[in-house]
Amino acid sequence: MTTRALLVTAFASLFALLIRSPLAPAQEHRPRARDLGIHPGVHQPGPHNAITDVPGVQVGQLTIVKGENIRTGVTAILPHSGNIFQDKVAGAVFVYNAFGKLLGSTQVAELGQIETPIVLTNTLGVWDAAAAVASWTLAQPGNEEIGSVNPIVGETNDGWLNDIRGFHVGADDVKRALREARGGPVEEGSVGAGEGTVAFGWKAGIGTSSRHLPEKDGGFTVGVLVQANFGGRLTIAGVPVWKDLHPAEPLSRNSQSQARNQADGSCMIVVATDAPLDARQLRRLAVRAFLGMARTGSTGSNGSGDFAIAFSTTNHIPFGALRVPALSLLGEDSLSPLFEAVVDATEEAIYNSLLKAQTVRGLDGHVAEAIPIDRLRALLSPAQSPAH
C-alpha cells in the first residue's frame, strides 16, 4: 500500500470515530459492571460474561453511522452455527408490555420453536430486516424447497438520535451481521442495534452477561443479551443512583424537535441456555428476566415495548420429522437456580449496556450523554462488596 493510500485510510478511520461520538474521546475506555465491583447474585459468569458463553451461541453486529443524523444498526443472535431452519431450537416469548414489535412471536408462542436467527434493530427497520432474514434463510444449502419461514425480529425506537424515517437498515446490513456472527467476547454499548438507544436518560445500547451454575445445580449456563432503551429511576446494586446523578436536559439545536419522553422506550431481552428445557419451561425462564430489569429501576411505562425471547441450545427439533426424538427435560424443582441466574444476568447486562456506551450526538444535534464513571464510582463505593 502506498504512503498516500495509508494516509487516506488513516484519515477515514479518524473521521469515522469523530462522527461516531463527537462529544466523547474516540478511544475512551469504559468499564463493565464488574470493573466497578458490581456483580449481582452469587453465581459466577462464564469466561466472557456474555450470551456467547452458552455453547454454540453466536452474535454478529453492524453499526450504521453516517453523517450527522444516522445512528442505528443491527444485532443478530444465532442459537447455533448450523442450519437453524432444518435444526430448530426450543423457544418461547414473554411479553411484559406490548408497546412494540416482535415479528415472528406468534408462531413461536404456538409451536414453541425458533427457526431463524434473532435479529434486533430499530422500530421502522423490522420489516426490511425480516425480509433479509427470510432471504438469508432460504438461501442456505438444504433450504432450496422451503416456501415459508418465520423470521424473528425485535426492535426499540432509536428515533431520538437516528433518522428513523429514513429506513437506513438494509438487507446487506442484516446479512453482514449474520455472516459475521461469532462466539467469544461481545461488543457492548453504542454498537449494533444499540447505537441509537437511551436508557434512564443516559446513552445505553447493547449489554450482555452470563451465569454458570455449579455442578450441584446442573452445571448449566444462562446467557442474556439486552437492547436497552427504556426509562425509570436508575438503581445500581441497590443504590438509588437517580437521586444524585441526573442527565442534562435533552440537547437539541432544533427548537421544533419533539421532546423525548424520559419514561418511555423499550427493552429487548434475549435469553439463551444449554439447560434442557421445553417451550413451557423457557417461557417461565423468560418471565424472570423482567425481575432483573426491575432491579435496575424500570417502571414499565405505558410506552415501553418490553419483550423476552428464550431458547435452549440443547433441545433441537429437526424440520419435517414425523416423530421428534424424546426431549431431555429438567424437572420443575431444578428450575429455580436457572431463574436466579437469568435475573442476575439480566440486571448485569443492563448495567453493562449503560457503562460501556459512549456519548453520541445524532439527529438534529440531539445528544445522549454517557453516564459519568467517576461520579458513579463515588456514589457506588459504599456498596461495592461481594454481596452486590
C-alpha positions in Angstrom: 0.0 0.0 0.0 1.4 3.5 -0.9 2.0 6.2 1.6 -0.8 8.2 0.2 -3.2 5.3 0.5 -2.2 4.7 4.1 -2.8 8.4 4.9 -6.2 8.3 3.3 -7.1 5.1 5.2 -6.0 6.6 8.5 -7.8 9.9 7.9 -11.0 8.0 7.0 -10.8 5.9 10.2 -10.2 9.0 12.3 -13.1 10.8 10.6 -15.5 7.9 11.3 -14.6 7.9 15.0 -15.2 11.6 15.3 -18.5 11.3 13.5 -19.5 8.4 15.8 -19.1 10.2 19.1 -18.2 13.8 18.7 -18.5 14.7 22.4 -16.5 11.7 23.8 -12.9 10.7 23.4 -12.6 8.4 20.5 -10.7 5.7 22.4 -12.2 6.3 25.9 -12.0 3.2 28.0 -15.3 2.5 29.7 -15.7 -0.3 32.3 -18.1 -3.1 32.6 -20.1 -3.6 35.9 -17.5 -6.0 37.3 -14.8 -3.5 36.8 -16.7 -1.3 39.3 -17.1 -4.2 41.8 -20.7 -4.8 40.9 -21.6 -8.5 40.4 -25.2 -9.3 41.1 -26.0 -12.6 42.7 -23.8 -15.4 43.9 -23.1 -17.4 40.7 -20.0 -16.8 38.6 -20.2 -15.7 34.9 -18.8 -17.7 32.0 -15.4 -16.9 30.6 -16.6 -13.9 28.5 -19.6 -12.9 30.8 -21.7 -12.9 27.6 -24.5 -14.7 26.0 -21.9 -16.5 23.9 -20.8 -18.4 26.9 -23.7 -20.7 26.2 -22.0 -23.2 23.9 -22.8 -22.7 20.2 -24.4 -19.2 20.5 -23.0 -16.6 18.2 -23.5 -12.8 17.9 -23.0 -10.6 14.9 -23.4 -6.8 14.9 -23.3 -4.0 12.4 -23.3 -0.3 13.4 -24.5 2.3 10.9 -23.2 5.8 11.5 -23.4 8.2 8.6 -23.3 12.0 8.5 -24.9 13.8 11.4 -28.3 12.1 11.6 -27.9 8.3 11.1 -27.2 6.3 14.3 -28.6 2.8 14.1 -27.6 -0.8 13.4 -28.3 -4.5 13.7 -27.5 -7.1 16.3 -28.0 -10.8 15.4 -28.1 -13.7 17.8 -27.7 -17.2 16.4 -28.7 -20.2 18.6 -26.1 -22.4 16.7 -23.9 -22.2 13.7 -25.8 -24.7 11.6 -28.9 -24.5 9.5 -31.4 -23.3 12.2 -34.4 -23.8 10.0 -33.5 -27.5 9.5 -32.4 -27.9 13.1 -34.8 -25.7 15.1 -34.4 -25.0 18.8 -37.0 -25.0 21.6 -38.0 -21.4 22.3 -40.5 -19.1 24.0 -41.6 -15.5 24.1 -42.8 -13.5 27.1 -44.4 -10.1 26.5 -44.1 -7.8 29.6 -45.5 -4.7 27.8 -46.6 -4.9 24.2 -46.0 -1.3 23.0 -43.5 -2.6 20.4 -42.9 -5.1 17.7 -41.5 -8.6 17.8 -42.1 -10.1 14.4 -42.5 -13.9 14.4 -43.6 -14.1 18.1 -47.0 -15.6 17.4 -45.6 -18.7 15.7 -43.0 -19.2 18.5 -45.8 -19.0 21.0 -47.8 -21.5 19.1 -45.1 -24.1 18.2 -42.5 -23.5 20.8 -39.8 -23.4 18.2 -37.3 -20.9 16.8 -36.2 -21.5 13.2 -34.1 -18.4 12.4 -31.6 -16.2 14.0 -33.0 -13.5 16.3 -32.3 -10.0 14.9 -32.6 -6.7 16.7 -32.8 -3.3 15.0 -34.8 -0.1 15.1 -38.6 0.2 15.1 -39.1 1.1 11.4 -36.4 -1.4 10.3 -38.2 -4.6 11.4 -39.9 -5.3 8.1 -36.8 -4.9 6.0 -34.8 -6.9 8.5 -37.3 -9.7 8.5 -37.2 -9.9 4.7 -33.4 -10.1 4.9 -33.5 -12.9 7.5 -36.0 -14.8 5.3 -33.9 -14.3 2.2 -30.7 -15.4 4.1 -32.5 -18.5 5.5 -33.9 -19.6 2.1 -30.5 -19.3 0.5 -28.9 -21.7 2.9 -27.9 -25.1 1.5 -30.7 -27.6 2.1 -33.5 -25.0 2.1 -34.0 -24.9 -1.7 -37.5 -26.2 -1.5 -38.7 -24.2 1.5 -41.7 -22.0 0.9 -42.3 -20.5 4.3 -40.0 -19.2 7.1 -40.7 -17.3 10.4 -38.1 -14.6 10.9 -37.8 -13.3 14.5 -37.0 -9.6 14.6 -37.3 -7.3 17.6 -36.8 -3.6 17.9 -36.5 -0.5 20.0 -37.1 3.1 18.9 -33.8 5.0 18.3 -35.6 8.0 16.7 -34.1 10.5 19.2 -30.6 10.0 17.8 -31.3 8.4 14.4 -33.2 9.5 11.3 -35.5 6.5 11.8 -37.9 7.6 9.0 -35.0 7.2 6.5 -35.1 3.3 6.6 -31.3 3.1 6.7 -31.1 -0.5 7.7 -30.8 -2.5 4.5 -30.8 -6.2 3.6 -27.0 -6.2 3.1 -26.5 -4.8 6.6 -28.6 -7.6 8.2 -26.9 -10.3 6.1 -23.5 -9.0 7.0 -24.3 -9.1 10.7 -25.5 -12.7 10.2 -22.4 -13.7 8.2 -20.0 -12.2 10.8 -21.6 -13.7 13.8 -19.1 -15.3 16.1 -18.7 -16.8 19.6 -16.4 -15.2 22.2 -16.5 -11.6 23.5 -19.4 -9.4 22.5 -19.0 -5.7 22.0 -21.3 -3.6 24.2 -22.7 -0.1 24.5 -23.2 2.1 21.4 -22.9 -0.6 18.9 -25.2 -2.6 16.5 -28.9 -2.2 17.4 -27.8 -0.2 20.5 -26.1 2.6 18.5 -29.0 5.0 18.9 -30.6 3.8 22.2 -31.1 5.6 25.5 -32.0 4.3 29.0 -32.8 6.2 32.1 -31.9 9.4 30.2 -28.3 8.2 29.6 -26.7 6.7 26.5 -27.2 3.0 26.6 -27.1 0.2 24.0 -26.2 -3.5 23.8 -25.3 -5.2 27.1 -24.7 -8.9 27.9 -23.9 -11.1 30.8 -23.9 -14.8 31.8 -24.1 -17.1 34.8 -22.6 -20.6 35.1 -24.3 -22.8 37.7 -22.3 -25.1 40.0 -22.5 -28.8 39.3 -24.8 -29.4 42.2 -27.3 -27.2 40.3 -26.7 -28.9 37.0 -23.6 -27.1 35.7 -25.7 -25.2 33.1 -25.0 -21.8 31.6 -27.5 -19.0 31.2 -26.6 -16.0 28.9 -28.5 -12.8 28.4 -28.2 -10.0 25.8 -30.3 -6.8 26.0 -31.0 -3.9 23.8 -31.7 -1.2 26.4 -33.8 1.8 25.5 -36.2 2.4 28.4 -37.0 4.7 31.3 -37.4 4.6 35.1 -35.3 5.6 38.1 -31.8 4.2 37.7 -30.8 1.9 40.6 -27.4 0.1 40.5 -26.6 -2.6 43.0 -29.4 -1.4 45.2 -28.1 2.2 45.2 -30.7 4.8 44.1 -28.3 6.5 41.6 -31.2 8.6 40.2 -31.4 10.7 43.3 -27.9 12.1 42.9 -26.9 11.6 39.2 -29.1 13.3 36.6 -28.5 13.5 32.8 -28.6 17.0 31.4 -31.7 18.3 29.8 -32.0 16.8 26.3 -29.9 18.8 24.0 -31.0 19.8 20.5 -30.2 22.6 18.1 -33.7 22.2 16.6 -36.2 24.1 18.7 -39.1 22.4 16.8 -37.8 18.9 17.7 -40.3 16.9 19.7 -39.1 16.3 23.3 -38.2 12.8 24.3 -40.3 11.2 27.0 -37.8 10.1 29.6 -40.1 7.4 30.9 -40.9 5.7 27.6 -38.8 3.4 25.5 -38.3 -0.4 25.2 -36.1 -3.3 26.1 -35.5 -6.4 24.1 -34.1 -9.3 26.2 -32.7 -12.5 24.6 -32.0 -15.4 27.0 -30.0 -18.5 26.0 -29.3 -21.6 28.0 -27.8 -25.0 27.5 -30.2 -26.5 30.1 -32.6 -29.0 28.5 -35.9 -27.1 28.7 -39.0 -27.2 26.6 -41.0 -24.2 25.4 -43.2 -24.0 28.5 -40.2 -24.0 30.8 -38.4 -21.5 28.6 -41.3 -19.1 28.9 -41.0 -19.4 32.7 -37.4 -18.5 32.3 -38.2 -15.5 30.1 -40.7 -14.2 32.6 -37.9 -14.0 35.3 -35.8 -11.7 33.1 -38.0 -8.8 33.9 -37.2 -9.2 37.6 -33.7 -8.3 36.7 -34.9 -5.3 34.6 -37.0 -4.1 37.6 -33.9 -4.2 39.8 -32.3 -1.6 37.6 -35.2 0.8 38.2 -37.5 0.2 35.3 -41.1 1.5 35.8 -42.6 -0.5 32.9 -44.2 2.6 31.4 -47.2 2.7 29.1 -44.9 3.5 26.1 -42.3 0.8 26.7 -42.2 -2.3 24.5 -40.6 -5.0 26.6 -40.1 -8.5 25.3 -38.1 -11.5 26.3 -37.1 -14.4 23.9 -35.6 -17.5 25.4 -34.2 -20.6 23.8 -32.4 -23.8 24.7 -29.4 -24.9 22.7 -29.8 -28.5 23.9 -33.3 -29.4 22.6 -33.4 -29.4 18.8 -36.4 -30.2 16.6 -35.5 -31.4 13.1 -37.6 -30.0 10.3 -40.0 -32.3 8.7 -39.6 -35.1 11.2 -42.6 -37.3 11.6 -41.6 -38.2 15.1 -39.5 -35.9 17.2 -36.9 -37.7 19.4 -37.8 -37.6 23.1 -36.5 -34.4 24.6 -34.4 -34.4 27.7 -36.1 -32.1 30.3 -35.3 -30.8 33.7 -37.7 -31.4 36.5 -39.6 -28.3 37.7 -37.8 -28.3 41.0 -34.5 -27.9 39.1 -35.5 -24.6 37.5 -35.1 -22.3 40.5 -31.3 -21.9 40.1 -31.9 -21.1 36.4 -34.5 -18.5 37.4 -32.0 -16.9 39.7 -29.3 -16.9 37.1 -31.4 -15.1 34.5 -32.5 -12.4 36.9 -28.9 -11.7 37.9 -27.6 -11.8 34.3 -30.3 -9.5 33.0 -29.6 -7.0 35.7 -25.8 -7.0 34.9 -26.4 -6.9 31.2 -28.4 -3.7 31.6 -25.7 -2.2 33.7 -23.1 -3.1 31.0 -25.3 -1.5 28.3 -25.1 1.8 30.1 -21.5 1.6 31.4 -19.9 0.7 28.0 -21.9 3.3 26.0 -20.1 6.3 24.7 -21.7 9.8 24.4 -23.4 10.1 21.0 -24.7 13.1 19.1 -27.2 12.4 16.3 -30.4 13.6 14.7 -31.0 17.4 14.9 -28.0 17.7 17.2 -29.6 15.6 19.9 -27.1 14.4 22.4 -27.3 11.3 24.7 -24.6 11.5 27.3 -22.6 8.6 28.6 -23.1 8.1 32.3 -20.1 9.7 34.1 -18.0 6.9 35.5 -16.1 8.9 38.2 -19.2 10.3 39.7 -20.9 6.9 39.5 -18.0 5.2 41.2 -18.2 7.7 44.1 -21.9 7.0 44.6 -21.4 3.2 44.5 -18.3 3.0 46.6 -20.1 2.3 49.9 -22.0 -0.5 48.1 -19.0 -2.2 46.5 -18.7 -5.6 48.3 -19.0 -9.2 47.3 -22.7 -9.1 48.3 -23.5 -6.8 45.3 
